[in-house]
């Protein structure tokens, strides 16, 4: 069991994600520091990277696919609430579409379930997925 609070767990998860994304070798073992081996992230089916992404390999592929779609993703006004095993976050999310260069800013929420300080399940809630699709087309 981890002794970290909810915000520290989320901060560590984002730090591990960024370290993976900026590394040249993309070693999925890096992800194991913050993601459970059997992690699942459930992206909306309507998005180009929609579906359930399972395991560390799945998370690595999800990050790769999101990087194909978005050239930049920025979180502002991040709020984290909950217990270390069930966390809710909300923020203002700005993304830039790689295909068009257009940017979009909208509210974003995510439900995160953790086991021993590592993400076991993530369910993101985008404010308007049609608007996201419109700017990447």
Backbone torsions as a table, in degrees:
resi	resn	phi	psi	omega
1	UNK	NA	139.5	-178.3
2	UNK	-87.8	153.0	177.2
3	UNK	-103.3	5.5	179.6
4	UNK	-75.5	148.9	174.3
5	UNK	-85.0	173.7	-174.1
6	UNK	-56.8	-45.4	-177.9
7	UNK	-64.6	-41.6	179.8
8	UNK	-64.5	-36.9	178.5
9	UNK	-65.3	-45.0	179.0
10	UNK	-65.6	-42.8	178.4
11	UNK	-59.9	-41.7	178.8
12	UNK	-65.5	-41.5	178.9
13	UNK	-59.8	-46.5	178.8
14	UNK	-64.6	-37.8	178.8
15	UNK	-64.0	-42.6	178.3
16	UNK	-64.9	-42.9	178.1
17	UNK	-59.4	-47.3	-179.1
18	UNK	-65.5	-39.6	178.1
19	UNK	-61.7	-40.4	178.3
20	UNK	-65.4	-47.1	-176.6
21	UNK	-64.0	-32.3	-177.4
22	UNK	-93.4	-3.5	179.6
23	UNK	-80.9	152.2	178.8
24	UNK	-79.2	-35.2	-173.0
25	UNK	-87.2	-16.2	179.0
26	UNK	49.9	50.6	179.5
27	UNK	-76.9	114.1	-176.1
28	UNK	-65.5	-16.5	177.0
29	UNK	-62.3	-26.0	174.9
30	UNK	-58.8	-38.8	-176.0
31	UNK	-65.3	-26.9	-177.3
32	UNK	-63.4	-15.1	177.2
33	UNK	-68.1	-25.7	-176.1
34	UNK	-133.3	-6.2	-178.0
35	UNK	-124.1	130.9	177.8
36	UNK	-64.4	151.8	180.0
37	UNK	-57.5	-32.9	-178.8
38	UNK	-106.5	27.4	179.5
39	UNK	-54.3	149.3	171.2
40	UNK	-137.3	131.4	173.5
41	UNK	-116.6	127.7	-173.1
42	UNK	-107.4	92.1	179.5
43	UNK	-83.3	148.3	179.1
44	UNK	-56.5	135.0	-176.5
45	UNK	-60.2	-25.8	-176.5
46	UNK	-74.1	-15.9	-177.4
47	UNK	-85.2	157.0	-179.5
48	UNK	-60.3	-19.8	178.0
49	UNK	-115.3	30.5	-177.7
50	UNK	-70.7	157.9	177.4
51	UNK	117.1	-178.1	178.8
52	UNK	-93.2	123.4	179.5
53	UNK	-106.1	115.5	-170.7
54	UNK	-113.7	141.5	175.9
55	UNK	74.1	171.7	-178.8
56	UNK	-64.0	-37.6	175.9
57	UNK	-61.9	-42.0	179.0
58	UNK	-63.3	-42.4	178.8
59	UNK	-63.9	-41.9	178.0
60	UNK	-60.8	-42.1	178.4
61	UNK	-67.2	-38.7	176.8
62	UNK	-60.5	-48.9	179.4
63	UNK	-58.9	-40.7	179.2
64	UNK	-64.0	-44.1	-179.6
65	UNK	-66.7	-41.8	177.6
66	UNK	-63.4	-36.5	177.7
67	UNK	-66.4	-29.8	174.6
68	UNK	-65.8	-33.0	-174.7
69	UNK	-89.5	-42.2	-174.0
70	UNK	-115.1	132.0	176.9
71	UNK	-87.7	-18.1	178.4
72	UNK	-155.6	140.6	173.5
73	UNK	-134.9	127.5	-176.0
74	UNK	-133.0	130.5	178.0
75	UNK	-101.9	131.5	174.5
76	UNK	-125.9	156.0	176.6
77	UNK	52.9	48.3	-178.6
78	UNK	-72.6	125.8	175.9
79	UNK	-120.4	130.5	-177.9
80	UNK	-123.7	127.4	178.4
81	UNK	-136.1	159.5	175.5
82	UNK	117.5	-178.7	177.8
83	UNK	-88.0	164.3	-178.4
84	UNK	-58.4	-19.1	-179.8
85	UNK	-100.9	-14.6	179.5
86	UNK	-139.8	104.9	-172.1
87	UNK	-119.6	140.0	173.0
88	UNK	-117.1	134.1	174.9
89	UNK	-126.8	150.6	174.0
90	UNK	-139.4	152.4	-178.5
91	UNK	-165.4	178.1	166.8
92	UNK	-102.9	122.3	-174.9
93	UNK	-108.3	125.6	173.8
94	UNK	-114.0	130.4	180.0
95	UNK	-131.8	146.9	177.2
96	UNK	-115.8	124.3	-179.1
97	UNK	-73.9	126.8	179.6
98	UNK	-63.8	-37.6	-174.5
99	UNK	-72.6	-31.4	-174.4
100	UNK	-118.7	-18.2	-174.9
101	UNK	78.0	-0.5	179.2
102	UNK	-76.8	148.3	177.8
103	UNK	-115.2	158.7	179.5
104	UNK	-141.6	141.8	175.9
105	UNK	-128.1	128.9	179.0
106	UNK	-157.0	161.7	175.8
107	UNK	-64.4	150.4	-179.2
108	UNK	-145.9	140.4	175.4
109	UNK	-133.3	156.7	175.9
110	UNK	-150.0	138.5	172.1
111	UNK	-98.4	129.4	-177.8
112	UNK	-126.8	129.8	175.2
113	UNK	-113.6	128.6	-176.5
114	UNK	-117.1	149.3	170.4
115	UNK	-127.7	124.0	-179.9
116	UNK	52.0	39.0	175.7
117	UNK	79.8	4.1	179.6
118	UNK	-117.4	142.4	-177.4
119	UNK	-63.2	126.2	175.9
120	UNK	-103.0	-34.6	-179.9
121	UNK	-152.3	136.4	175.8
122	UNK	-129.8	131.7	177.9
123	UNK	-128.5	102.5	179.9
124	UNK	-82.9	148.5	177.2
125	UNK	-127.4	103.0	177.1
126	UNK	-84.0	144.6	-176.9
127	UNK	-63.7	-44.6	-176.1
128	UNK	-147.9	95.5	-177.6
129	UNK	-69.1	-28.5	176.6
130	UNK	-63.2	-41.5	177.8
131	UNK	-62.2	-38.1	176.1
132	UNK	-62.3	-46.6	-179.9
133	UNK	-62.9	-37.4	-179.4
134	UNK	-63.2	-36.3	-176.9
135	UNK	-83.7	-16.0	178.0
136	UNK	-92.7	-10.9	-177.8
137	UNK	-76.3	NA	NA
